[in-house]
Amino acid sequence: MEDEPEVLYPDPGLWTKTSLIQLYYGILVNLTSVTNGIAFSFSSIMVPQLTTVDPKIITSIMEETLIVSVLPFTTMIGNVISGFLMDTYGRRMALIVCEVPMIIGWILTGFATTAVELIIGRFIVGLGCGMGMIPPRAYVTEISLPNMRGVNGSFPSVGTALGVILQAVFGAFMKWPSLAFLNGFYSIILVFLAFIFPETPYFLLMTNTPEKAEMTLRKFRSVHYDVEAEMDTLLEYKSDNRLRRLSLHEQMQMLFSKSACKPFSMIVTYIIISQLVGVNLLLMWTIEMLQESRSSINPDVGNIALGVTRLVVGIATSFLMLKMGRRILALISSLGVFGIFLLFGIFIIYNTQQSVLPIFFFLIYMAFSSIGYYPLPMLLIFELSPLQIRGIVGGIGIAILNGTTFAVNAVYLPFCSVIGFANVILGFSIFSLLGSLYVYFYLPETKDLTLQEIEEFYNERRPTLTSQRRIRSMMALSRQLGSAESRSVMRIKSKSFNR
């Protein structure tokens, strides 16, 4: 008699012990992502204080632009370093190492007395920030079952939002040097915290024994979960795709393969669009943009309100991903940003007085951005990347994101002076409309798919991007139900005969 297919779908519900274990690790590891929000939004606190807080630092427009934009530039270097580090030494080690430059950079920033020293401090912070962007995302992608991958995968965006709020709150009553030292102390705590994390089962599957991978997998599942069935699929995946640690030459070869290039190009396009609608620009120029839009709300209060909105909507989006696909969330986000910034740009053109309305436009914009533009690009790049070069591909993808952020930040002030703030906002609106068209025609749907199914579709081992796991499980359940009905009929007939 043939073996029945194993039932691996649906995944355990949100409030089951298996899902809560994944949720626990997803939250804990993304405390590292809080440093991203801290690092990027620190400039929005520091720059307005430079001439009013001791030590007083007088800066030119060029120096001020460098202080703000040097961080996304150096994060690109950190992204690439972290990608190679993660694929060589593991996700856990990368989580530990990334905090070292953060600590050094924050200390140098806190002691800075000149614009050059600030730029150097921000340079090193950016290096550590870039290194810290990759491991949490890869980690949660690889420990999560498909239904929890969207939830945990959006937590880096939530962590970043929390970092923004913390900077806004502490920056409202702290001087920037003290705030820099506080940020460095937080990174010291994260170094010790990272030592408690297990390595991911996917990395061990590629670099260690199956027994070690299974032992680690059990740490992310409850005792009632069928770990053996999941391990069977992982071992089949390893055998079919010949998974192992690759040499640098082999990694470069795979990086330029069709299975890596096709999904990479799709997601990088989406990443660039997300930056051209201003999502990280608002993060780094919050106070200045509120002032430019003639907002009557205190800029520090507005900064906190935007951070809270991003945090709340980000958390809500995490749980929406249990029920809604990536594509529909991306469409809601892009169309929402298009509509609200179109209205906002028109409002700015005709408004000549201080008003409370700009903060509402920004809050709605932040809400729509937090549904798609903030969480999805980075979630998707790790879902679509091949396991053996996931760190490298993720690092390069996020480096491109930060490169685009750097470019957008570098040209923001010149563009505002040439075409005006209102037209910049209208430009963001147009790019978001183009983004919605791109999402509709090109963005793949990955909800409920395993990492194996996604990778094997792009390396052409599977014909379609559909859940074979779901199909096999439904067939198995159908057969089991049919067998149960047959046995029930047989029992009824037996009883009738005995009578």
Secondary structure, DSSP 8 states (H G I E B T S, - for coil): ---------S---TTSHHHHHHHHHHHHHTTTTHHHHHHHHHHHHHHHHTTTSSS-----HHHHHHHHHHHHHHHHHHHHHHHHHHHHH-HHHHHHHTHHHHHHHHHHHHH--SHHHHHHHHHHHHHHHHHHHHHHHHHHHHHS-HHHHHHHHTHHHHHHHHHHHHHHHHHTTS-HHHHHHHHHHHHHHHHHHHTT----HHHHHHHS-HHHHHHHHGGGS-TTS-HHHHHHHHHHHHHHHT-----HHHHHHHHTSHHHHHHHHHHHHHHHHHHHTTHHHHHHSHHHHHHHTTB-S-HHHHHHHHHHHHHHHHHHHHHHTTTS-HHHHHHHHHHHHHHHHHHHHHHHHH--S-BSHHHHHHHHHHHHHHHTTTTHHHHHHHHHS-GGGHHHHHHHHHHHHHHHHHHHHHHHHHHHHHH-HHHHHHHHHHHHHHHHHHHHHH----TT--HHHHHHHHTTSSSSSS-HHHHHHHHHHHHHHHHHHHHHHHHHHHHHHH-
